[in-house]
Amino acid sequence: MDFSMVNWDTLIVRSVELLLNGLWCMSVLNLTLNVKTTKSKALLKWLVILGGIIAFYAAANIGMSFLTYTLANMGEQFLSRHFLLVLGVTAFYFLYNMLAMLLPILISFFGGMAVYKESFNIKAFASVFIGLCVFITYNYVYHLACIPFMETIEGTSDRALQSHWVGYLILALSLGAAYIIYRKKVCVPLKKLIETPDGRLDRFVKIPIISCLALALMISAMYTYGISPFTTNFQFILVYIAVFGCLVLAYGMLYWTIFRGISLSAQTMKNKAELDVANQLQASILPRSFPAFPDRKEFDVFASMKAAKEIGGDFYDFFFVDRDHFAVVIADVSGKGIPAALFMMSARTLIKNAAGTGKSPENTFIEANHRLCENNETGMFVTAWLGVVELSTGTLSFVSAGHNPPLLKQQGKEYIYLDHKTYKRSIMLGLRDNIQYKTNIIQLSPGDTLFLYTDGITEANDADQSLYGEARLKSVLDHCPETDPVKILGRVEEQVGAFVQDAEQFDDMTMLGFRLNALSQTLETDVTPEQTEVVSDFVEHFFRTKGFEDKTIYRLLIVTDEIFSNIVKYSHAGKAAIRCAINKNEMILVFEDDGVPFNPLDNLEKEPEKRDPRRIGGNGLIIVKKTMDFMAYAYQNDKNVLTISKTIEKITTTDLKT
């Protein structure tokens, strides 16, 4: 085999250029992707890939040289008679030129897939895209930069560099400039794209691959017909510059659009994830377990919040200040999204902490406002309404900080707005320091209902941008026969939904309902035998002042003595609380102690010989059960809570028979 026809000089030059292109791809991929193997192993893999690609090119180049030599020896007359052979050889040359141009991309692809440990989609996209960058740099920037240094090859219409070292220097400078541009302009958006979930790259992997094939196909076609920077025909050079330049510009705009779109999509996903977390945090701090206090039959409370966006700026809360004072709060923070949610959580904490120490509603708001005004650089504020009900008397003390007026329904009357026309109202929390808030006091009776809401209810809009309004809200409540807060809120939500239908809402919808069922009093005492008489006197005094007959009170005192005596004997408790209440015609007693957990109702279900002798046992428990109409046990906050009640009409003289 005669190797003299092989153009070794061109083969060596092209091999060195491939080596420089490969080193560029290695540097850029190291900058873009994480190398999770040792540097020596990564470098060895790169050298193997570079050597393999260059060896493949050398073999293909030698094969093409032999093919060219063979066709030249066949003569023009032979070739003119075999059109299909000529067509096949032309196609073969075309594919060879296209493959030779794709070699830098192949280096980048195989290197990226072999060296790095990212997922397939990430490696494929980054590797082919970086290969496309070096492809454009080599076939466009480098070749155009070489034009001033080219000379015509004697006896041909082609031009070439007379000094290969000048070409290597120009290629190195071109790749260096491309590296700087990539690092400053392209690397960051590409990394952001790579940081998105892997599945999002599936649709984009094919784009750089198609781009590479399209460019290689176009350049190969131009080279086949002599349109290249290496020709002496100036018009062909201009065509090459125009066509390739338009393609580069088009692909540049395409990839800028892709990067920007995916970056924005990734940011949107990140923001949504953050909003989801914030929404979960918000939901976790708002009381959502109902009934909230199943052992407290003196009142019912229910609340709901429907955020207009992923996370709302409204909040509600309810909590015990002490055993006899119950607080309800509703508020609306200016703005939406995470800033409003953070301000909301801060406001909620400040209000609850201040009210929980026993401060009056006005002093609670004064302190919360002072804290919110500190370092409030965002200028956010919150409208709020705080009410504290004294359960033993029904006295409601409330203060409004620029919030929507609640509605109150008293027995036998329509709902009325507790607005500024009758009651004191001040400005929002966080707006300005040193504001004096004033407490309003009204008297509630058993059966009275309080409805709190935010402006998302009254300002809900329909498709015509008409507002729901305060008048429509009052009308719905007046025509609602229910007094249960759960059903009241459900009715309002249903009516508001029917009004707005599919219209987009821009504010959160928050509601809270409170109904006072009964007045109660609580006695806190030590668990000692000496306190048995004190407990009995407390129960007797409460129900006697409410007008009950002596025989009714007598039966209740027997039950009280039996339960408290067992707490003293068997619970090992230090403190106990006895709460008395009346819910319409129902007498309610609640016993709470900090002793060892024990459910007397489980003991009652057992056979007599298997019952635990602790606490209420034997005939004592039977007396309690036969005398009372309702018994319930719960272990809450490390305390035993036993609730018993009796409907007055059902008491008979045979209740105590065993």
ZAMARGU-4260 file (C-alpha; in steps of 0.2 Angstrom, whole numbers, plus 5000, padded with zeros to 4 digits):
<rodrens>
0) 5000/5000/5000 | 5007/5017/4995 | 5005/5030/5008 | 5014/5043/4997 | 4997/5050/4991
5) 4992/5054/5009 | 4993/5073/5013 | 5002/5071/5030 | 5005/5089/5032 | 4986/5092/5032
10) 4983/5077/5043 | 4995/5084/5056 | 4988/5101/5056 | 4970/5095/5058 | 4975/5083/5072
15) 4983/5098/5082 | 4968/5108/5079 | 4957/5094/5085 | 4968/5093/5101 | 4966/5111/5104
20) 4947/5110/5102 | 4947/5095/5114 | 4956/5104/5127 | 4944/5119/5126 | 4929/5107/5128
25) 4938/5099/5143 | 4940/5116/5151 | 4923/5122/5148 | 4915/5106/5154 | 4925/5106/5170
30) 4919/5124/5172 | 4901/5119/5169 | 4899/5101/5176 | 4905/5094/5193 | 4919/5082/5192
35) 4915/5068/5205 | 4931/5058/5200 | 4949/5062/5204 | 4957/5074/5193 | 4970/5061/5187
40) 4956/5049/5182 | 4946/5063/5173 | 4962/5068/5163 | 4966/5051/5158 | 4948/5048/5151
45) 4949/5064/5142 | 4966/5059/5134 | 4959/5042/5129 | 4944/5051/5120 | 4955/5064/5112
50) 4967/5050/5106 | 4953/5039/5100 | 4944/5054/5090 | 4961/5059/5082 | 4965/5041/5077
55) 4948/5039/5070 | 4950/5055/5060 | 4968/5050/5054 | 4961/5033/5048 | 4946/5041/5039
60) 4958/5054/5031 | 4970/5041/5025 | 4955/5031/5018 | 4949/5046/5009 | 4966/5049/5001
65) 4966/5031/4994 | 4948/5034/4988 | 4953/5050/4979 | 4969/5042/4972 | 4959/5027/4965
70) 4946/5038/4957 | 4959/5049/4949 | 4967/5033/4941 | 4950/5028/4934 | 4949/5043/4922
75) 4936/5055/4917 | 4929/5044/4903 | 4926/5030/4915 | 4917/5041/4928 | 4907/5050/4915
80) 4899/5033/4910 | 4895/5028/4928 | 4884/5042/4934 | 4878/5032/4950 | 4896/5029/4955
85) 4900/5048/4954 | 4884/5052/4963 | 4888/5040/4977 | 4906/5046/4979 | 4900/5064/4980
90) 4888/5059/4994 | 4902/5050/5002 | 4913/5065/5001 | 4899/5076/5008 | 4896/5064/5023
95) 4915/5064/5026 | 4916/5083/5026 | 4901/5083/5038 | 4908/5070/5049 | 4925/5079/5050
100) 4917/5095/5055 | 4907/5086/5069 | 4923/5079/5077 | 4925/5093/5090 | 4907/5090/5095
105) 4910/5071/5096 | 4925/5075/5107 | 4914/5086/5119 | 4900/5073/5119 | 4910/5058/5123
110) 4920/5067/5135 | 4905/5074/5144 | 4897/5057/5145 | 4912/5047/5151 | 4920/5059/5163
115) 4905/5067/5173 | 4893/5060/5185 | 4878/5070/5181 | 4862/5063/5175 | 4860/5058/5156
120) 4850/5073/5151 | 4861/5086/5160 | 4877/5078/5152 | 4870/5076/5135 | 4863/5094/5134
125) 4879/5103/5141 | 4891/5092/5131 | 4882/5094/5114 | 4879/5113/5117 | 4898/5116/5122
130) 4903/5106/5107 | 4892/5117/5096 | 4901/5132/5104 | 4918/5126/5099 | 4911/5120/5082
135) 4905/5138/5078 | 4922/5146/5085 | 4932/5134/5074 | 4922/5135/5058 | 4918/5153/5059
140) 4928/5164/5071 | 4945/5155/5068 | 4943/5153/5049 | 4938/5171/5046 | 4952/5177/5058
145) 4964/5168/5047 | 4959/5176/5030 | 4972/5190/5031 | 4986/5178/5034 | 4981/5166/5019
150) 4991/5165/5003 | 4985/5157/4986 | 4991/5139/4983 | 5000/5139/4967 | 4991/5131/4953
155) 4974/5131/4962 | 4959/5142/4967 | 4962/5139/4985 | 4971/5148/4999 | 4980/5142/5014
160) 4991/5148/5029 | 5009/5147/5024 | 5014/5146/5043 | 5005/5133/5053 | 5011/5141/5069
165) 5002/5157/5065 | 4986/5146/5063 | 4989/5138/5080 | 4991/5155/5088 | 4975/5162/5080
170) 4965/5146/5085 | 4972/5147/5103 | 4967/5166/5104 | 4950/5162/5096 | 4946/5148/5109
175) 4953/5159/5123 | 4941/5173/5118 | 4927/5161/5117 | 4931/5154/5134 | 4930/5171/5142
180) 4914/5175/5134 | 4907/5158/5139 | 4913/5160/5157 | 4905/5178/5159 | 4890/5177/5148
185) 4884/5159/5146 | 4890/5148/5160 | 4879/5155/5173 | 4862/5153/5164 | 4868/5136/5158
190) 4871/5131/5176 | 4855/5138/5182 | 4847/5127/5168 | 4856/5112/5174 | 4851/5115/5192
195) 4832/5113/5187 | 4824/5096/5189 | 4832/5083/5177 | 4815/5079/5169 | 4814/5097/5163
200) 4829/5095/5151 | 4821/5081/5141 | 4813/5092/5128 | 4829/5102/5126 | 4842/5089/5123
205) 4837/5087/5105 | 4839/5106/5101 | 4858/5107/5102 | 4860/5090/5093 | 4849/5096/5079
210) 4858/5113/5079 | 4875/5104/5077 | 4868/5093/5062 | 4860/5107/5053 | 4876/5118/5054
215) 4887/5104/5049 | 4876/5100/5035 | 4875/5118/5029 | 4894/5120/5030 | 4898/5104/5021
220) 4886/5108/5007 | 4895/5125/5005 | 4912/5117/5006 | 4907/5104/4993 | 4903/5118/4981
225) 4919/5128/4985 | 4910/5141/4996 | 4922/5143/5011 | 4935/5156/5018 | 4949/5146/5009
230) 4944/5151/4991 | 4951/5165/4981 | 4933/5169/4975 | 4928/5185/4985 | 4910/5183/4982
235) 4910/5165/4989 | 4918/5171/5005 | 4905/5184/5007 | 4891/5171/5004 | 4900/5160/5017
240) 4901/5175/5030 | 4882/5180/5027 | 4875/5162/5028 | 4885/5156/5043 | 4883/5173/5051
245) 4864/5172/5050 | 4864/5154/5056 | 4875/5159/5071 | 4864/5174/5075 | 4848/5163/5074
250) 4855/5150/5085 | 4861/5163/5097 | 4844/5170/5099 | 4837/5153/5100 | 4848/5148/5115
255) 4846/5165/5123 | 4827/5162/5123 | 4829/5144/5129 | 4841/5149/5144 | 4830/5164/5149
260) 4814/5153/5148 | 4821/5139/5158 | 4829/5151/5171 | 4812/5160/5173 | 4804/5143/5174
265) 4816/5137/5187 | 4814/5153/5197 | 4795/5151/5196 | 4797/5133/5203 | 4808/5139/5217
270) 4796/5152/5221 | 4782/5140/5221 | 4791/5128/5232 | 4795/5142/5244 | 4777/5148/5244
275) 4771/5130/5247 | 4783/5129/5262 | 4777/5146/5268 | 4759/5140/5266 | 4762/5125/5276
280) 4770/5135/5290 | 4756/5147/5289 | 4743/5133/5290 | 4753/5125/5304 | 4752/5140/5315
285) 4733/5143/5313 | 4722/5133/5324 | 4713/5121/5312 | 4707/5107/5323 | 4689/5108/5327
290) 4680/5107/5339 | 4695/5116/5346 | 4690/5114/5365 | 4678/5099/5366 | 4678/5099/5385
295) 4672/5118/5385 | 4654/5118/5382 | 4652/5136/5387 | 4655/5141/5369 | 4658/5136/5351
300) 4671/5143/5340 | 4675/5140/5322 | 4686/5148/5309 | 4692/5147/5291 | 4703/5155/5279
305) 4704/5154/5260 | 4720/5163/5252 | 4718/5172/5236 | 4736/5167/5231 | 4747/5153/5236
310) 4749/5161/5253 | 4738/5174/5262 | 4741/5189/5273 | 4725/5186/5284 | 4726/5177/5300
315) 4714/5172/5314 | 4717/5165/5331 | 4708/5160/5347 | 4716/5155/5364 | 4713/5155/5383
320) 4721/5169/5392 | 4716/5160/5408 | 4702/5148/5413 | 4689/5161/5413 | 4695/5172/5398
325) 4694/5167/5380 | 4702/5178/5366 | 4697/5179/5348 | 4708/5188/5335 | 4706/5191/5316
330) 4718/5202/5306 | 4723/5207/5288 | 4740/5211/5283 | 4744/5224/5269 | 4751/5215/5254
335) 4752/5197/5248 | 4765/5183/5247 | 4779/5179/5258 | 4783/5197/5265 | 4764/5198/5270
340) 4765/5180/5278 | 4781/5184/5288 | 4773/5200/5294 | 4757/5191/5298 | 4767/5178/5308
345) 4776/5192/5318 | 4760/5201/5321 | 4751/5185/5327 | 4765/5181/5339 | 4766/5198/5346
350) 4747/5199/5349 | 4746/5182/5357 | 4761/5184/5368 | 4754/5201/5375 | 4736/5195/5377
355) 4742/5179/5385 | 4750/5188/5399 | 4733/5195/5405 | 4735/5212/5397 | 4719/5221/5392
360) 4715/5222/5374 | 4720/5240/5372 | 4737/5237/5381 | 4740/5222/5370 | 4738/5232/5354
365) 4748/5246/5361 | 4763/5234/5364 | 4760/5225/5348 | 4760/5241/5338 | 4776/5247/5346
370) 4785/5231/5342 | 4779/5231/5324 | 4784/5249/5321 | 4802/5244/5326 | 4812/5242/5310
375) 4797/5242/5299 | 4807/5247/5283 | 4794/5239/5272 | 4780/5250/5278 | 4768/5236/5280
380) 4753/5237/5292 | 4740/5225/5299 | 4721/5229/5303 | 4716/5218/5318 | 4702/5215/5329
385) 4704/5207/5347 | 4690/5202/5359 | 4692/5194/5376 | 4676/5186/5383 | 4675/5183/5402
390) 4666/5166/5402 | 4659/5168/5420 | 4650/5184/5416 | 4648/5185/5397 | 4658/5202/5397
395) 4666/5205/5380 | 4681/5218/5380 | 4687/5222/5362 | 4698/5234/5353 | 4698/5237/5334
400) 4714/5243/5325 | 4706/5249/5308 | 4698/5232/5305 | 4681/5228/5297 | 4667/5229/5310
405) 4661/5212/5316 | 4643/5207/5317 | 4634/5203/5333 | 4618/5193/5335 | 4609/5194/5352
410) 4594/5183/5357 | 4579/5187/5347 | 4587/5201/5337 | 4595/5204/5320 | 4614/5205/5317
415) 4621/5222/5320 | 4638/5229/5315 | 4650/5234/5330 | 4656/5249/5319 | 4664/5265/5323
420) 4647/5274/5324 | 4645/5266/5341 | 4661/5259/5347 | 4679/5266/5347 | 4691/5262/5333
425) 4709/5267/5330 | 4722/5265/5316 | 4731/5250/5310 | 4745/5241/5319 | 4762/5245/5312
430) 4758/5261/5304 | 4764/5273/5317 | 4771/5272/5335 | 4763/5279/5351 | 4745/5276/5346
435) 4733/5274/5360 | 4720/5261/5358 | 4703/5261/5367 | 4694/5245/5374 | 4675/5243/5371
440) 4664/5233/5383 | 4648/5225/5379 | 4638/5211/5388 | 4635/5194/5380 | 4621/5182/5385
445) 4620/5164/5382 | 4615/5161/5364 | 4623/5177/5357 | 4634/5175/5341 | 4649/5185/5335
450) 4654/5184/5317 | 4671/5191/5312 | 4678/5193/5294 | 4691/5201/5284 | 4688/5213/5269
455) 4690/5198/5257 | 4672/5194/5261 | 4664/5211/5258 | 4675/5215/5244 | 4673/5199/5234
460) 4669/5203/5216 | 4659/5195/5203 | 4663/5195/5184 | 4656/5213/5183 | 4668/5219/5197
465) 4653/5222/5208 | 4657/5220/5227 | 4648/5208/5239 | 4646/5222/5251 | 4642/5224/5270
470) 4623/5225/5266 | 4623/5208/5257 | 4633/5200/5271 | 4621/5206/5285 | 4606/5200/5274
475) 4613/5182/5272 | 4617/5181/5291 | 4599/5188/5296 | 4591/5174/5285 | 4602/5161/5292
480) 4592/5151/5304 | 4607/5142/5311 | 4617/5148/5326 | 4631/5135/5325 | 4647/5144/5319
485) 4651/5130/5308 | 4635/5131/5299 | 4635/5150/5299 | 4653/5151/5290 | 4647/5137/5278
490) 4632/5147/5273 | 4642/5163/5271 | 4655/5154/5260 | 4642/5146/5250 | 4633/5163/5246
495) 4650/5172/5242 | 4654/5158/5231 | 4638/5159/5222 | 4641/5178/5220 | 4658/5178/5213
500) 4657/5161/5203 | 4672/5160/5192 | 4679/5178/5194 | 4697/5179/5200 | 4698/5185/5218
505) 4712/5197/5224 | 4710/5196/5243 | 4710/5182/5256 | 4693/5177/5263 | 4694/5174/5282
510) 4680/5171/5294 | 4678/5167/5313 | 4662/5163/5322 | 4660/5163/5341 | 4644/5158/5350
515) 4642/5159/5369 | 4632/5144/5375 | 4633/5146/5394 | 4641/5156/5408 | 4654/5147/5418
520) 4665/5148/5434 | 4680/5139/5438 | 4688/5134/5455 | 4706/5130/5456 | 4711/5120/5472
525) 4724/5109/5480 | 4720/5090/5479 | 4718/5087/5498 | 4703/5080/5509 | 4701/5097/5517
530) 4696/5104/5500 | 4681/5093/5497 | 4670/5104/5507 | 4676/5119/5498 | 4673/5111/5481
535) 4655/5106/5486 | 4652/5124/5492 | 4658/5131/5476 | 4646/5120/5465 | 4632/5123/5477
540) 4634/5142/5476 | 4635/5142/5457 | 4619/5132/5454 | 4609/5140/5468 | 4612/5157/5462
545) 4606/5152/5445 | 4589/5147/5453 | 4590/5128/5453 | 4579/5118/5466 | 4587/5111/5481
550) 4584/5093/5476 | 4593/5095/5459 | 4608/5103/5468 | 4608/5089/5481 | 4610/5076/5468
555) 4623/5086/5459 | 4633/5088/5476 | 4633/5069/5478 | 4641/5067/5461 | 4654/5081/5465
560) 4659/5073/5481 | 4661/5056/5474 | 4672/5062/5459 | 4683/5074/5469 | 4685/5061/5483
565) 4692/5048/5471 | 4704/5061/5464 | 4710/5064/5481 | 4712/5046/5485 | 4719/5039/5469
570) 4725/5052/5457 | 4742/5057/5465 | 4737/5075/5458 | 4743/5091/5466 | 4731/5103/5458
575) 4713/5102/5452 | 4701/5113/5444 | 4682/5112/5444 | 4672/5121/5432 | 4653/5124/5432
580) 4642/5130/5418 | 4625/5130/5411 | 4620/5128/5393 | 4602/5132/5391 | 4594/5118/5401
585) 4610/5108/5403 | 4620/5108/5419 | 4639/5105/5416 | 4653/5100/5428 | 4671/5098/5422
590) 4684/5090/5433 | 4702/5093/5428 | 4718/5086/5438 | 4736/5084/5435 | 4737/5066/5441
595) 4742/5050/5433 | 4732/5046/5417 | 4716/5036/5420 | 4700/5034/5411 | 4686/5029/5422
600) 4674/5026/5408 | 4685/5011/5403 | 4684/5005/5420 | 4665/5005/5420 | 4664/4994/5404
605) 4674/4980/5413 | 4666/4966/5424 | 4664/4971/5442 | 4678/4959/5448 | 4690/4965/5434
610) 4688/4984/5438 | 4703/4994/5444 | 4699/5000/5462 | 4707/5017/5458 | 4697/5033/5456
615) 4679/5030/5454 | 4675/5012/5456 | 4660/5001/5460 | 4644/5009/5466 | 4651/5026/5465
620) 4654/5026/5447 | 4637/5018/5444 | 4629/5032/5454 | 4638/5045/5443 | 4632/5037/5427
625) 4614/5034/5432 | 4613/5052/5439 | 4621/5061/5424 | 4615/5061/5406 | 4633/5063/5398
630) 4650/5058/5403 | 4666/5061/5393 | 4685/5058/5397 | 4700/5066/5389 | 4719/5067/5393
635) 4724/5084/5387 | 4740/5095/5391 | 4745/5081/5404 | 4729/5082/5413 | 4714/5071/5416
640) 4698/5080/5410 | 4681/5072/5415 | 4666/5081/5409 | 4648/5077/5415 | 4631/5085/5412
645) 4613/5083/5416 | 4598/5089/5407 | 4587/5097/5420 | 4570/5090/5415 | 4576/5072/5417
650) 4580/5072/5435 | 4569/5061/5445 | 4568/5054/5463 | 4574/5037/5457 | 4590/5044/5450
655) 4600/5038/5465 | 4594/5020/5467 | 4607/5008/5464
</rodrens>
